[in-house]
Amino acid sequence: MVEALNRGARIVVTGRATDTGLTLAPMIHEFGWAADDWNRLAAGTIAGHIIECGAQASGGNCQYNWRNIPDLADVGFPIAEAAPDGTFVITKHEGTGGCINIQSIKEQLVYEMGDPREYITPDCIADFTTVCLEDAGCNRVRVFGVEGRPATEFLKVSISYSAGFKAVGTLVYSWPDAYEKAQMADKILRARLDRLGLRFDQVLTEFVGANATHGALAGEPPPDLPEVQLRIGVRSEVRGAVERFTKEIAPLILTGPPGVTGFAGGRPKAEEIVAYWPALIPKEEIKPQVGVIEA
């Protein structure tokens, strides 16, 4: 949701899981920015980037001082108070939870950024290394100094396509030797799948509680882990193979390592995979049109 409100020479743009384009558009309209005013377009783009994830800029998912962020149950969503010169202030409504400070804005700035010197959008290229942040009071951060460059000749195309099927099953193994039990269960299950002649494009095992987040960087876990969840998934172009895999999870409970639980949800289901393929297309191939349909 984006709302643009006149405030004299300023406009206020609020966002809940919006995107950079929806934030930039009201600024271009209200301030009359030219299509080649790269610095101002980049500033509007960065304003959109900051508020596009909603409360992530106002304390949600914030690593800095996260224990002391107040009242996330009633978190306030960020607001960009934009000025014609491309500067803006990020704030939130009074009386709402969360917090807005330089640290929270920095964390959102680097989120899904890629090359900080070349944040490419259909309207311009924004240079994040030029962004300046200034404390402007309680829950107020001023953003200024943003520079931009001409847009590329391409638009990004996001294509979705059917890419087979998948299923994920889980079991929880308890102390003692929780990790070793989960590893053994994984080996047993893979051996049974192989004996059945099932072949998959991918079989992925994760040990939640041991290394599912950090992978090999987690190192060897301590020997006294209280519990470890075995999470194993498969993908295949053949739905029947995936469905057969789902029937092999429950038997592990009574034909595998001891101390197992966590199967109350029942047999996992085979799901269609809708994959994503990004591509580029020359802008001259696209002809934007706006139509008004009256009911």
Secondary structure, 3 states (H helix, E strand, C coil): CEEEEEECCEEEEEECCCCHHHHHHHHHHHHCCCCCCHHHHHHHHHHHHHHCCHHHHCCCCCCCCHHHCCCHHHECCCEEEECCCCCEEEECCCCCECCCCHHHHHHHHCCCCCCCCCEECCCCEEEHHHCEEEECCCCCEEEECCEEECCCCEEEEEEEEEEEEEEEEEEEEECCCHHHHHHHHHHHHHHHHHHCCCCCCEEEEEEECCCCCCHHHHCCCCCCCCEEEEEEEEEECCHHHHHHHHCCCCCHHHHCCCCEECCCCCCCCCEEEEEEEEEEEEHHHCCCCCCCCCC
